[in-house]
Amino acid sequence: MEKNTKNTTAAVAENSRILSKPRIFFGIILLVLSLVMAGSFASYLMNWKADQSQAGTMLDRSVKSSNLFGKLGDWFGKIFIFDSIGVAAFIVAFLFFVVGMLILKKKYFKPWKTIGHSLFFICWLPIFFGAVTQGVGTLSGVYGFQVVDFLISVIGMVGLWAVIGVSIGMYFILEFNMRPSAIKSRLNDINDKTLGKIKGMMPSSSEDFEADTQLEESAGIGDAPSTTTSAEDDEEPRRISTITELPKGFPEVEVNTGLQTITTPNNTSFEELDEAATHTVTLTPGTPVTASAPVSSFKQEPDSFEFKVEVARETDEPEDETDLRSADLVKQHGLYDHTLDLAKFQMPTINLLKDYGSEEISINKEELEENKNKIVGLLKNFNVGIAEIKATIGPTVTLYEIVPEAGIRVAAIKKLQDDIALNLSAMGIRIIAPMPGKGTIGIEVPRKNPTMVSMRSVLASQKFQNTDMDLPVVFGKTISNEIFMADLAKMPHLLMAGATGQGKSVGINAILTSLLYKKHPSELKFVMVDPKKVELTLYSKIERHYLAKLPDSEDAIITDTHKVINTLNSLCIEMDTRYELLKNAFCRTIKEYNGKFKERKLNPENGHRYLPYIVLVVDEFADLIMTAGKEVEHPIARLAQLARAVGIHLIVATQRPSVNVITGMIKANFPARAAFRVISSIDSRTILDATGADQLIGKGDMLYFNGNEILRLQCAFVDTPEVEKIVDYIGAQKGYASAFMLPEVPAEDGQSGPAAFDPNEKDALFEEAARIVVSTQQGSTSMLQRQLKLGYNRAGRIMDQLEAAGVVGGFNGAKAREVQITDLNSLEQFLQDLKN
């Protein structure tokens, strides 16, 4: 499959170099003309005297030409050689050849540099040959003869040659950097590469070699006297004196090598040097002189003191008592195994997932060629040139990477998105300009026959099976048909958005399935919130294995808004408790903490326990914001800010990514975002801070943003029957006694009914406000402000008193409070009871 993709890419690149017909025509014309001119010039130079007499008889058939190309060759030679620039006419033919090769896109020459050199020699060669031939013959042409005649009359013959020499010298200096320093360095390099290598190959040992002796004799050095100094002991090696050739003309120099003996208090003195250490060296000009210096030998005397060597032993610091005890426990019982409670638990098998057959990408060369031609033709119509184009085929879309010609602005291509979509008759065209990390512009075009990406194929891959991620989440495949995975522990939270029916729920199932296939029930717990009550109910079968809930909750899948608030607050309490455990254990992350607990360094009697990862899954976040508002947003934001280090991670999904649902506080703490197809570009900017999600084609086509770049993926498809098989397989195995219990949320003060209401502290307008609320059946603070003409603070206090007395219900987000008393008669009876 990869081979076919490479062949297709190479074929597309080869087709992009096809020349247009005008280029081929004019290129070949110029190449042929250059060859004809060069042949005509060469033939003219050999027969110019005979051909010169036939000038002007081009149409006379009775006159025959001796030129290789006939009278046309005679005409070329007379115009370019005799009447103008002489032998420099060959450079004109060469220029025609260069232009022809450039038209045919054969860039063997650098255009401007070639033209510059050619113009110089077109001017210089006729003058040079004119000075050499003194105007005789055709080598200089009329131009060379006239210029030389003018220069001789002005500056003379010597000045003419000076101008010619200086001009060609300046040319070589400027072109080839022929400065004195550069020439010297190049000569030194040549010397190092030749003589230096020969010297390096010569032996440097102090032993005698016959080849060295012969070399010294041939150099005239061997006859010079050399002196060697032998040591007192026979065991010391023989030293050879250094032969030094001194320059000529130096006077006689006396060299004194005698050193005075240095005596130290410990009698550790150097040996006494020989007294005859003074030598006279006579330097005679013209004769090489060798000087030998005596080599002093040190005398070994026994020391008068005892020298002891003692190696200090490494002393290990005393281990902590806790470390010793933990090491002893590990030695006796081994590392703590958190899977012992469900030791026989078996992970789901791949066979539970449906096999959709071969998922190899089929290459439609006709479709690729058609789209390529349409893109190139459209851009050419808008004067956008393309230097190169390459196609990368993915499961759903094909990425065409184009390299624009120099001088083309990126914005000029980016604004043609709608025109390209119209020309290709396809929806979901997305332009990436420029592509991150590449010098290209990407155009994503949906395929006519997309390939399915099944959950089985991605979970069975070696990339997923051999991953070492803490919480591996496999999304699907990229445009280049590579399996894309991410670590939920490093995200650390994921925000998903997409319109109804675009694959959002399938994406959630794919994330949950990949976690179920990789993590043991003791390592992972889910808290699932499903306001729609139908999306996540399948997972209730694994309640005793993977789910977490409140102690007083019956169902592990939370569907009630009030229970959602308590659950979020309970997760905040669990987060604070875990941070306290990490602080006492001197750990920064849950991974370090669990590692210490496995090594039995943490005592369970002090409250320490193995901490599983907790993943909060919210399927429809917009409904929670509408019903609970700030009561949901604040704990969600708090968990997103702090919970990553203690192993609590959030997956929040919504189908309405408006700014009042996904607020700035939430977006700031959700760096990882997955966007399925949305309706408008405004929704795309809300979720991704960039457009593009509105250009997707649906059915699992998604964009993933990890904080750095946006990737286009095809989400893996997992059907509801497959999820049922997985949860049935897990649910049939032995589980824990109950679901993982979250901390209980303490009841808030002031919510215990009329018993907490003090009639002596009620507002003077309390009864009147109660009558207004009951008569209108609307518990609104703003209504009390208008009816009683009060400020907001006093109206709010009265509303709190009405809630404490039991007249109205609790706060219900943006909606008005529920009125507990239905009519005024019941209210009067209630007020009378309060007075009594």
Secondary structure, 3 states (H helix, E strand, C coil): CHHHHHHHHHHHHHHCCCCCHHHHHHHHHHHHHHHHHHHHHHHHHHCHHHHHCCCCCCCCCCCCCCCCCHHHHHHHHHHHHHHHHHHHHHHHHHHHHHHHHHHCCCCCCCHHHHHHHHHHHHHHHHHHHHHHHCCCCCCCHHHHHHHHHHHHHHHHHHHHHHHHHHHHHHHHHHHHCCCHHHHHHHHHHHHHHHHHHHHHHCCCCCCCCHHHHHHHHHCCCCCCCCCCCCCCCCCCCCCCCCCCCCCCCCCCEEEECCCCCCCCCCCCCCCCCCCCCEEEECCCCCCCCCCCCCCCCCCCCCCCCCCCCCCCCCCCCCCCHHHHHHHHHHHHHCCCCCCHHHCCCCCCCHHHCCCCCCCCCCCCHHHHHHHHHHHHHHHHHCCCCEEEEEEEECCCEEEEEEEECCCCCHHHHHCCHHHHHHHHCCCCCEEECCCCCCCCEEEEEECCCCCCCEHHHHHCCHHHHCCCCCCEEEEEEECCCCEEEEECCCCCCEEEECCCCCCHHHHHHHHHHHHHCCCCCCCEEEEEECCCCCCCHHHHHHHHHHEEECCCCCCCEECCHHHHHHHHHHHHHHHHHHHHHHHHCCCCCHHHHHHHHHCCCCCHHHCCCCCCEEEEEECCHHHHHHHHCHHHHHHHHHHHHHHHHHCEEEEEEECCCCCCCCCHHHHHCCCEEEECCCCCHHHHHHHHCCCCHHHCCCCCEEEEECCCCEEEEEECECCHHHHHHHHHHHHCCCCCCCCEECCCCCCCCCCCCHHHCCHHHCCCCHHHHHHHHHHHCCECHHHHHHHHCCCHHHHHHHHHHHHHHCCECCCECCECECECCCCHHHHHHHHHHHHC
